[in-house]
Amino acid sequence: MKVISINPRGFCKGVNKAIKAVRAAVNSTTTKKPIYVIGYIVHNRFVVNELTDLGVITLDDTVKTRLELVEEINSGTVILSAHGTNPLVKERLIEKNIDFIDATCEDVEKTFQLIKEYAAKGHHIFYIGKKNHPEANAAMSLTKDVTLIETIEDIPENILENIFVTNQTTFSTLEIKGIIDKIIENYPNTLVSEEICNATRLRQKAIIDTNKDVDLCYIVGDPRSNNSKNLVYISESFTNTKTLLIQSVADILEIDLLNIKTVSVSSGASTPNYLTKEVIEFLKNY
């Protein structure tokens, strides 16, 4: 069986920045303890578990908002995740006199600045993103003049204001084009700043370029990781390759490898490299 390792893959600069920020806080003698992270620092349970072993407390809840989770913290230091944060969270931490470290990805922060800038100019924002994703939630908290667009069906027909369009940095490069084209069709004077980050763009392109003659593709990533799920979507939709999202080598099933001659492997931007290497080595020795 031929095994193809797809590159680039693995940690992007935003993930590296966030994880380094947590580790630096753990090792610092001046950073107040305990150290909390509100939400997953990045979307990978292995990363979160490793940080938990270092004493980091991750507060994550499917019901409570991040602002509500702040009320459970009364001391120590809070690290804000790579996905960005509602400004009210920062304000509340300041009110409670709790130190915090902002680990927001630079590309995410750039998009947030654009949203605030154009909202201040009187534009209505169309934000293309995934509902309930923390990056999208943070973006939606920046202004009242914003509409979340997940699919073409979400584009409203009754907004007559100036429209500015931007997006979640980990959105699918191929999905977004159709949405933007439809928005421009409905609102010809729309201003657009497509902000898919370079790491996402390169990883998605590598999947398309590699998987043309592949029988099976594994994407190593967490089910909560939007960029990992988008790699699966692109592989299946644009290269017609059977593609499976796995979290580690433990998820590989022998039945899936029956009659497979060529298999490719990539990973999400928040997946530790050792997890992907273990998958590749297992397949080479299978």
C-alpha positions as CSV (number, residue, x, y, z in Angstrom):
1,M,0.0,0.0,0.0
2,K,1.4,3.4,-1.0
3,V,1.2,6.0,1.7
4,I,1.3,9.7,0.8
5,S,2.0,12.3,3.4
6,I,0.3,15.6,2.4
7,N,2.1,18.8,3.2
8,P,1.6,21.4,4.6
9,R,-0.3,20.1,7.6
10,G,-0.4,20.4,11.3
11,F,0.0,23.4,13.6
12,C,-0.5,26.8,12.1
13,K,1.1,30.0,13.5
14,G,-2.1,30.9,15.5
15,V,-2.2,27.5,17.2
16,N,1.5,27.7,17.9
17,K,1.1,31.1,19.4
18,A,-1.8,30.1,21.7
19,I,-0.1,26.9,23.0
20,K,3.2,28.7,23.6
21,A,1.2,31.4,25.6
22,V,-0.2,28.7,27.9
23,R,3.1,26.9,28.4
24,A,4.9,30.2,29.1
25,A,2.2,31.1,31.7
26,V,2.6,27.7,33.3
27,N,6.4,28.0,33.6
28,S,6.4,31.7,34.7
29,T,7.1,32.4,38.3
30,T,5.3,35.8,38.1
31,T,2.1,34.6,36.4
32,K,-0.7,34.2,38.9
33,K,-2.0,30.7,39.4
34,P,-4.2,28.8,38.7
35,I,-4.3,29.2,35.0
36,Y,-7.6,29.0,33.3
37,V,-8.6,28.8,29.6
38,I,-12.1,29.8,28.7
39,G,-13.2,27.3,25.9
40,Y,-10.7,25.0,24.2
41,I,-7.4,26.9,23.7
42,V,-7.4,25.2,20.2
43,H,-9.8,22.6,19.0
44,N,-8.0,19.4,19.8
45,R,-8.7,17.3,22.9
46,F,-5.1,15.9,23.0
47,V,-3.7,19.4,23.3
48,V,-6.3,20.2,26.0
49,N,-5.5,17.0,27.9
50,E,-1.7,17.7,27.7
51,L,-2.3,21.2,29.2
52,T,-4.6,19.8,31.9
53,D,-1.7,17.5,32.9
54,L,0.3,20.7,33.4
55,G,-2.4,22.1,35.8
56,V,-4.3,24.2,33.3
57,I,-8.0,24.4,34.0
58,T,-10.2,24.5,30.9
59,L,-13.7,25.9,31.3
60,D,-15.9,24.7,28.5
61,D,-19.7,24.4,28.5
62,T,-22.2,23.8,25.7
63,V,-24.8,25.8,27.6
64,K,-23.0,28.6,29.4
65,T,-21.5,31.5,27.5
66,R,-17.9,32.5,28.0
67,L,-19.1,35.6,29.8
68,E,-21.0,33.3,32.2
69,L,-17.9,31.1,32.7
70,V,-15.9,34.2,33.8
71,E,-18.1,34.3,36.9
72,E,-16.7,31.0,38.0
73,I,-13.2,32.5,38.2
74,N,-12.1,34.6,41.2
75,S,-8.3,34.4,41.0
76,G,-5.3,33.4,38.9
77,T,-4.8,34.1,35.2
78,V,-7.2,33.6,32.3
79,I,-5.9,32.8,28.8
80,L,-8.3,33.7,26.0
81,S,-8.3,31.2,23.2
82,A,-7.0,31.5,19.6
83,H,-10.5,31.9,18.2
84,G,-11.1,35.4,19.6
85,T,-13.3,36.6,22.5
86,N,-16.3,38.7,23.1
87,P,-15.0,42.2,24.3
88,L,-17.4,41.9,27.3
89,V,-15.3,39.0,28.6
90,K,-12.3,41.2,28.8
91,E,-14.2,44.0,30.4
92,R,-15.6,41.6,33.1
93,L,-12.1,40.2,33.8
94,I,-10.8,43.8,34.3
95,E,-13.8,44.5,36.6
96,K,-12.9,41.4,38.6
97,N,-9.2,42.4,38.7
98,I,-8.2,39.1,37.1
99,D,-5.1,39.0,34.9
100,F,-5.6,37.7,31.4
101,I,-3.5,36.8,28.4
102,D,-5.0,37.3,24.9
103,A,-3.9,34.4,22.6
104,T,-6.2,35.4,19.7
105,C,-4.7,34.5,16.3
106,E,-3.3,37.5,14.4
107,D,-5.3,36.6,11.3
108,V,-8.5,36.4,13.4
109,E,-7.7,39.7,15.1
110,K,-7.2,41.3,11.6
111,T,-10.7,40.2,10.6
112,F,-12.2,41.6,13.8
113,Q,-10.5,44.9,13.2
114,L,-12.1,45.1,9.7
115,I,-15.5,44.4,11.2
116,K,-15.2,47.2,13.7
117,E,-13.8,49.6,11.1
118,Y,-16.6,49.1,8.6
119,A,-19.3,49.0,11.2
120,A,-18.1,52.3,12.4
121,K,-18.3,53.7,8.9
122,G,-22.0,52.7,8.8
123,H,-21.8,49.4,6.9
124,H,-23.9,46.4,7.7
125,I,-21.6,43.4,8.1
126,F,-22.2,40.0,6.4
127,Y,-20.0,37.6,8.3
128,I,-19.5,34.2,6.5
129,G,-18.9,31.6,9.2
130,K,-20.1,28.6,11.1
131,K,-22.9,28.9,13.6
132,N,-21.8,28.5,17.2
133,H,-18.1,28.3,16.3
134,P,-16.2,30.4,18.9
135,E,-14.5,32.6,16.2
136,A,-17.9,33.3,14.7
137,N,-19.5,34.0,18.1
138,A,-16.7,36.5,18.9
139,A,-17.1,38.2,15.5
140,M,-20.8,38.5,16.0
141,S,-20.3,40.2,19.4
142,L,-18.3,43.1,17.9
143,T,-21.3,45.0,16.5
144,K,-25.1,44.9,16.4
145,D,-25.0,45.5,12.6
146,V,-23.9,42.0,11.6
147,T,-25.6,39.0,10.0
148,L,-24.1,35.5,10.1
149,I,-24.1,33.8,6.7
150,E,-23.4,30.1,6.8
151,T,-25.0,29.2,3.4
152,I,-26.5,31.0,0.5
153,E,-29.9,30.5,2.0
154,D,-28.9,32.7,4.9
155,I,-28.4,35.8,2.7
156,P,-31.2,38.3,3.6
157,E,-33.2,40.1,0.9
158,N,-34.4,43.1,2.8
159,I,-31.2,45.0,3.8
160,L,-30.7,48.2,1.9
161,E,-27.7,49.5,3.7
162,N,-24.1,49.4,2.6
163,I,-22.8,45.9,2.9
164,F,-19.3,44.8,3.9
165,V,-18.5,41.1,3.7
166,T,-15.8,39.2,5.5
167,N,-15.5,35.7,7.0
168,Q,-14.3,33.1,9.5
169,T,-10.6,32.5,8.8
170,T,-11.0,28.7,8.6
171,F,-13.9,28.6,6.2
172,S,-13.7,26.5,3.0
173,T,-12.0,28.4,0.2
174,L,-14.3,26.7,-2.4
175,E,-17.6,27.1,-0.4
176,I,-17.0,30.8,0.2
177,K,-16.9,31.8,-3.5
178,G,-20.4,30.8,-4.2
179,I,-21.7,32.6,-1.2
180,I,-19.8,35.8,-2.0
181,D,-20.9,35.7,-5.7
182,K,-24.6,35.4,-4.5
183,I,-24.2,38.3,-2.1
184,I,-22.8,40.5,-4.9
185,E,-25.6,39.4,-7.2
186,N,-28.1,40.6,-4.5
187,Y,-26.1,43.6,-3.4
188,P,-23.9,44.8,-6.4
189,N,-22.2,47.6,-4.4
190,T,-21.0,45.2,-1.7
191,L,-17.4,45.6,-0.4
192,V,-15.6,42.3,0.2
193,S,-12.5,41.4,2.2
194,E,-12.1,37.6,2.0
195,E,-10.0,36.7,5.0
196,I,-9.4,32.9,4.8
197,C,-6.0,32.6,6.4
198,N,-3.0,31.4,4.4
199,A,-2.6,28.2,6.5
200,T,-6.1,27.2,5.7
201,R,-5.8,28.1,2.0
202,L,-2.5,26.1,1.5
203,R,-3.8,23.0,3.4
204,Q,-7.0,22.9,1.3
205,K,-5.1,23.4,-1.9
206,A,-2.7,20.6,-1.0
207,I,-5.6,18.2,-0.5
208,I,-7.0,19.0,-3.9
209,D,-3.6,18.7,-5.6
210,T,-2.8,15.4,-4.0
211,N,-6.0,13.4,-3.8
212,K,-6.7,13.0,-7.5
213,D,-5.6,9.3,-7.7
214,V,-6.0,8.3,-4.1
215,D,-8.3,5.5,-2.8
216,L,-8.6,6.7,0.8
217,C,-7.6,9.9,2.7
218,Y,-7.3,10.2,6.4
219,I,-7.6,13.7,8.0
220,V,-6.2,13.6,11.6
221,G,-8.2,16.1,13.6
222,D,-10.7,16.8,16.3
223,P,-14.5,16.7,15.5
224,R,-14.7,20.2,16.9
225,S,-12.1,21.5,14.5
226,N,-13.8,23.5,11.7
227,N,-10.6,23.5,9.5
228,S,-10.3,19.7,9.9
229,K,-13.9,19.1,8.9
230,N,-13.4,21.4,5.9
231,L,-10.4,19.3,4.7
232,V,-12.7,16.3,4.8
233,Y,-15.4,18.2,2.9
234,I,-13.0,19.4,0.2
235,S,-11.4,16.0,-0.3
236,E,-14.8,14.3,-0.7
237,S,-16.5,17.0,-2.7
238,F,-13.8,18.1,-5.1
239,T,-11.6,15.0,-5.5
240,N,-14.3,12.3,-5.0
241,T,-12.0,10.6,-2.5
242,K,-13.3,8.6,0.4
243,T,-12.1,10.6,3.3
244,L,-12.3,9.8,7.0
245,L,-11.8,12.2,10.0
246,I,-9.9,10.4,12.8
247,Q,-8.5,11.7,16.0
248,S,-5.6,9.3,16.3
249,V,-4.2,6.0,15.0
250,A,-6.6,4.3,17.4
251,D,-9.5,5.2,15.1
252,I,-8.2,3.4,12.1
253,L,-10.3,0.3,11.2
254,E,-8.9,-2.6,9.2
255,I,-12.2,-2.8,7.2
256,D,-11.5,0.6,5.8
257,L,-8.2,-0.5,4.4
258,L,-9.5,-3.5,2.5
259,N,-8.5,-3.2,-1.2
260,I,-6.8,0.2,-0.7
261,K,-3.8,0.7,-2.9
262,T,-3.0,4.3,-2.2
263,V,-3.8,6.2,1.0
264,S,-3.0,9.9,1.8
265,V,-2.8,11.6,5.2
266,S,-3.2,15.2,6.3
267,S,-4.3,16.9,9.5
268,G,-6.0,20.0,10.8
269,A,-4.2,23.1,11.9
270,S,-4.7,22.3,15.6
271,T,-3.5,18.7,15.4
272,P,-0.2,17.8,17.1
273,N,2.4,16.5,14.6
274,Y,3.1,13.3,16.6
275,L,-0.5,12.2,16.1
276,T,-0.2,12.4,12.4
277,K,3.2,10.7,12.4
278,E,1.8,7.8,14.3
279,V,-0.9,7.4,11.7
280,I,1.6,7.5,8.8
281,E,3.9,5.0,10.4
282,F,1.1,2.6,11.1
283,L,-0.1,2.8,7.5
284,K,3.4,2.3,6.2
285,N,3.9,-0.8,8.3
286,Y,0.4,-2.2,7.8
